[in-house]
């Protein structure tokens, strides 16, 4: 194993790198690998064009042919405001630099807005797979409200040469039913046109936060994942689980004691393993989000997240702010380090 991984993980290294999962055994999972699309996705109802476009993502960048993906997502200019997102590095107000970072960083794909990718489509759509994020949470309205609304049509993404679309659903929110209906229609159209579908399966409900933030609990995020794969998402994006017992805290909905007694433990890899299990036992890939940039420990946190995701049976990482809120050379290095985790054969499935 590369010693730098152990050095970065520090005192957590033995726990994260040597853990053996005794909850859901890896033999029960469909695991990432060079033959994942042939062995798993071709058994589904996805048409040949979806298989080709999904494969174009898995066969691009430094992780090409491994079954893992590293994606650069930059839609935070809408979700968090352009100022908050790009003031740390104003170069990224220019959409071309977003795509350049993804290319120079060896990413499998770049995920961004209709506006960003449309501006540079003719120059770059044939050089790196485009994943168009079709809905967003718009935060200029005051008082603030939280909702995912469509910013364009699936056919627009197809016309600019995108190979995939992405969408967010705030499961647990009052608007979730409408979002589910909208996204289901969009994904059906995207699949008809041959584009792959990525779903951000996020939770949003004030009742899920009570001292502890259960928006990142394994049981609730796992159910969000299960709803996402039911919508025929080809890849699920989810925040990595940090705790468990959200159902029991909220005292609403249905769960089973076996989820907590046998299918999970307090170990972060086991919590993430449950998230993978809820993605049809890995038949639909789970990518975890890289999270916000917190400064000097971004590299440590990114590598930690990648190790947990890989060892749990996940498919990769989608990391944005940690990469683009710093000089491009440093962003490239951070992305490469994430990818190095997935390329290291000694970081094994737990």
Secondary structure, DSSP 8 states (H G I E B T S, - for coil): --HHHHHHHGGGHHHHHH----SS-GGGS---STTHHHHTGGGSS--HHHHHHHHHHHTSSTTTTTT-EEEEEE-HIIIIIHHHHHGGGGGGGSHHHHHHHHHHTT-SEEEE-HHHHHHTHHHHTTTSEEEEE-EE----SSS-----EE-S-HHHHHHTT-SEEEEEEEETSTTHHHHHHHHHHHHHHHHHHT-EEEEEEEE--GGGBSSSBGGGBHHHHHHHHHHHHHTT-SEEEE----B--HHHHHT-S---HHHHHTS--SSHHHHHHHHHHTTGGGTSEEEEE-----STTHHHHHHHHHHHHHHHT--EEE--HHHHTS-HHHHHHHHHHHHHHHH-TTS---
